[in-house]
């Protein structure tokens, strides 16, 4: 199964490499190439009694007190080529020195934007990419320009929800020329998200700035139900690999979006990986995972922007094990955030409130995945030059997760972190 997915990924990369050598006619003065190299270097002060999830614990942060204070958070490489005036190829990779360290692929896709012949505009995307669900992560490399860490919702998407598939979207202005109303719809079919739900169930939500790459293996906490010799460890490796294809059945997501004069946008979407939760292979279970998603963005007076996202879903794995219909692991989950942000004279200040929870439905005493928590993030960003950005972020996460008691820890946890980050970015356009 792993070989099959890797073959798909290799084919996608080969396709992008092939088309990047095509000589295409460009508009006068337009560059067919754009590349980006970015280095994020951070000073981080952490106050937590928990081990971070990347170090195999149940912490919500990327780092804990055992990690280095100064670190290269991410070295990003991104390349985009205009194959024709309407067809684009994009490849992204990064180097990380935590989790599964090393260089790996983040995104690789083709995007076709045909010239509209009516008020309706179409767009098609094919390859490996994130679903179009985030209001925050709009910068290069799927980073956020508002803070350092993403919300709980988008941190989880960065961990477990990335796909290999095809997406179609449509936008149409409602009414006559100059109408402020615009309607959009989008839909995608994909492979490669069958283990999605593993990290959410066994380590819980997180708030951080890290993205899982295509071939990564991320550690699971040493919970009793995941120890050698237990029922769940029979087919589960001590790590999660979120982007495998196990059942060879496509998942999908679809949504609708309404915009008003670039001042208000509302998006509603549904995601379903349609995984066969009775299957497991290569050390990973298939998890049936689906969720509903709602996002709102409003431009307020005094250059203040308001963003809010809400998500509610379900994830489970394994066969029914009793007359009540209970499965070995079965959870409902939900999260939301509200963010206010203001840009003035090159200075951006953002304030975000997060809320998140997991409700354990299987009620098995040796596998309690329930949790609840909330967080507050205060961030400041300043563009020092066209190539250098300064970001400062204070983050406080308070959570209650009973499974911490299995590890001899207090179920209630308060984690705080202060980060100062310099982002150096170099871009180039060549003819």
N, C-alpha and C positions, 0 to 999 in steps of 0.2 A: 504494500500500500504506500509506504514511504517512497519507494522507488518510482511508483506511478506519479505521485504528486511532484516529486523532484524532476521527473521527465517533463511534466507540464511546465514547470518553472523554467527548466533549461530551454524548452522550446520557445517560451515567451521571450527569454533573454536573447536567444538566437535570432528571433524575428526582429527584435528591436535593433540588434547589432547589424542585421542585414539591411534594414531600411535606412539606418543612419548613414549608410554609404551611398544611398541613392542621390543622384544629382537632380535637384528639382528647380523649376523656374520659380523665383521669388519676386515679390513686388519690388520696384525700385527702392533702394535704400534700406530694405528690410534684411536683417541678419537671420540666417537659417539656424544658427546655433546659439544656445545660452547654457553656460555652465556655472555652477556655484560650488564654492568650498567654504565651509563654516566650521568654526571651532568654538565651543562653549566651555569656558573655564570658570569654575565656581569655588568660592569659599563657603563652607556649610558648617553651621553650629547646630547640633542636634541635642535635644533633651528628651530622652525616652528610656524607659525600662524594658522596652521590647526589642527583639531582634528584627531587623527589617525583613520584608518578604523575600528580597533578593538574596539574603543570607540564610534563608530557610526558616524564618520565623513567622510571627503573626502580626508584625508591625504594619502600619499603613503607609509608612514613608519609604522612599527609595534607599535612604541611608540610615544607619544607626550610629551609636557612639563608638563602635569599633572601626568605622570607616575613616579614611583620610579626610582631613579638614579641607585641603586643597585637592581638586581633582578636575580632570578633563571630563566633563559630563557627556559630551558627544562631539564627534568629528563627522560632519555630514558632507556627502558628495551628491550633487544633483546635476543631471544633464537633460536638456530639452532640445529637440530638433524639429524644425518645421520641414517635414518631408515634402509637403506641398502647401500652398496657402491655406488649405483647410484641414490638413492631416498632420498631427503632431505625435512625436514619440518622446516619452519621458522615462528616465531611469534614476532611481534614488538608492543610495546605500549609506550606511554609517558604520563607524567604529566605536565600540563601547568597551569599557574596562570594568564591567560588573555583570553579574548574571552569567550568561554564556558570552564571555568576552570575545572580541575579534571583529572582523569586518563581515557584514552580511547585507543582504538585499532588504530594502524597506518597501519600495514600490517599483513597478515596471509596467507601463501600459501604453497603448495607442489611444489617441483621442481624435475623433473626426467631428468637425464643426462645419457642416455644409452651408453654403451661402443660402440664406432664406429667400424664398420666392413668394412669400406670403407673410402675414403678421405672425405666423408660427415659426419658431426656431427649434431645431432639433440638435441633439448632441449625442454621440455614441462613444463609449469607452470600453476597451477590451484589454485585459491583462490582470495584473496584481495591484490592488489599490484598496483604500479605505472607503467604506460607505459614506455617502454624502449626508451625514447626520450631525456634524459638529458645527456649532456657531463659533466656538473658541479657536479651533485649530485651523486657521486660515493662512498662516504664514508658510514660507518655504519649508520643506521637510515635515509638513503636518505639525508645525509648532504653533504655539499661541503667541500673539503679539501683546497680550494683556497682562501676562504674569509669567512665572517660570513653570510652576506646576499647573496641570490641567485639573478640571473638576473631577469628582469621583466618576461621573458618567463617562467622560472622555478619557480618563486614565484607564478605565476598564476596556473601552473600545481599543485603545492603544495596546493593551495587554492581549486581548483574545479575539477581537472582531476585525479581521482583515481577510480579504477574499481574493480568489482567482476566478474571474468570470467576466460577464458583459453587462454593461449598464446603458440604458436609454433614458434620455430626459427630453422634455418638451416644455417650451415657454411660449406664452401667447399673451399679447396685450389685449385687455378687454375693453371694448368700446372703440371709438375712433382714434385717429392720430392725436397724440398728446394726452391720452387717457392715463391717469396715474395708477390704474389697476393692472396687475399682471398675474396670471395664473400659470403655475408650473406643475407638471407631474413627472415622476421618475419611477423606474422599475429596474431590477437587476436579477439575474440568475447566476449562481456561483457554486464553486466547489471549495473544499479545503477548510471548513470551519466545524468539522464534526466534534472535536474535543472541547469546543467553546462552552464554558461553564465550569471546567475543572478548577481553575484558579478562583473563580468567584465563590464556589462552594467551599473549598478546603482552605483557602487563605483569606477570603473575604474581599471587600472593597479596598482600594488604595487611592492615594492622592499623590501624584508625582509627575515627572516629566519624561518618563522612559517609554520607549516603543519597542515592542517585541518584533524581532526580525523573522524572516521566513523559516530558518532552520534552527531556531533556538530551542533549547531545553531548559526550562525554568524550574527551580527547586520547589518542592512541596514541603510544608512544615512537617515535623516528625510527630504527627498525631498518632494516637494508639491504633486507630483503624487502618493506618497506612504502614504499620510495621510488618516486617517479614513474617509470614505464616498466617496472617489474617486474611479474611475472605476477600476484602477489596484489593489487597496487594497481589492476589493471584494473577491479575491481568494488568495491574497498574504499576508502571515504573515509578521511581521516587522523584519524578519530575513531570512537568506538563509540557506538551508540544502542541500548541493550540491550532496550528494550521494544517493538520493532516486531513486527508480524505479517506474515510473508512468504509462508508456504505455505497459509494459511487452513485448517490442520488443528489441532484442539485438542491440547494436552498434558494431562498429568494428574499428580497425586500422590496417594498413599494411605498410610495408616499405622494403627497400633494402639498403644494406650497402656494401661498397668496402673498403678494407684495403690494404695497401702496407707496408710490413715489419715493422709493428708497428710504422711507421713514419708518415703515412697519412691515414686518414679515412674520408669517405664521406657517409652521411646517408640522405636518402629522405624518407618521410613517409606522410601518409594521415590518419586523424582521423575523424570519423563521429559518433556522438551518436545516429543518426537516431530517434530522439525523435519526438513524435507527438505533434507539437506545439499548437494543439487545446485543449489539456488536462491540467487539474490542479487537484491537490488533496493534502490534508493535509497541506494546506497553501503554496503550492509551485506550480509554473507553470512549465510545460515542455518546454524546450528551444531547438529548433533545432540548434545545434552547430557543425560546422565542420571546419577543418583547414588543410593546407599543411605546412610541416615542412622540413627544410633543415639544416643539421649540418655538420661542417667541423672541423677537428682537424689535426694539422701539428706540427711535431717536427722540430724546427729550430736550426741552429748552436748556440753554447754557452749555451746549455741546456735551451733554451727558447721554451716554448710551446705556440702555437696559437690555440685559440678556437673561433668559430663563430657559432651562431645559428640564424635562421630566421624563422618566423611564420607569416602566413597570413590566415585569416578565416572569418567566418560569424556566427552570432547568432541572433535569432529572436524568438518571442513568440506571440501567439494569432492569431485570424482569420484575414482575409483581411477585412479592414474597409472602403475602398473607391474604386472608379473606377480605381485608379492608382495602385492598388495592394498593398497598404501600410498596414502594420500590426501595432499593438499598439507599439511594440518595435522591431526595426530592425537595426542591426549594422554590419559594417565590422570592422575588427580589424587587426592590424599587430604590430610586435615587432621584434627587432633584437639586438644582442650584439656582440662585438668583445673583446676578452680578451687575454692579454699576461701574461704569468706566468713563473717564473724562480725559481728553487730549487737549492741551493748551500750550502753545508756543514750544512744541517739541517735547513736552513733559506729559506722561500718561500716568494717571493714578487709577487703580482698580480695586474694588472691594467685592469679595465673593463669599456667599454663605452656601454651604453644602449640607445636605441631609441624605443619609443612606441607611438601608436595612436589608437583612435577609431573614426570611421566616422559614424555619425548618419544618417541613411537612411530614417527613418520614418518622420522626419521633423515636428513632433508634437511640438508645442511651449511649452507645459507644461512638456515635457520629453526630454530634450536635453542631450544626453549621449556622445556627442563628446568631445574629448580631444586629446592633443598631449603633448609630453614631451621627455626629455632625462635625463641621469644620468651618473655620473662618480663615480667609486669606486676604492679606493686604499687600499690594504690589505697586512698585514704582518702576517706570521704564523711561529711559532718556537716550535718544539717539545722539551720541557724542560726535559722530561724523557719518558719512555715507557707508562706512565699513565697520563702525564700532558702536555697539549698544551696551549700555549699563542697565542692569536690572537688579532690583532689591526686593526680596519677598519674605514676609513673615507668615508662617502657617501654623495653626493650632488645630489638632485633630483629637477629638474625644470620642471614644468608642467603648462599647460593652460587648465582649465576645466570650461566652461561657467556655469555649474550647481552650482558652488560655489556661484554665485551671488544670487541664490534662498535662500541661507542661510545667506545673508548679508556679504559675504566674497569677497575678490578680486579674480577674476577668475585665475589670474596669481599667482603662488606660487613657492617659493624656500624653500626647506627643507634640512637641513643638520644634520648629526648625526656622533658622534664619539663614537665608542664602543671599550672597552677593555674586552676581554673575556678569562676566564680560563676554559678549558675543562678537567675535571677529568674523566678518563675512567678505569674501572676495567673489565678484561676479565678472563675467567677461562675455562680450559679443564679438563674434568673428565673421567675416564674409568669406 
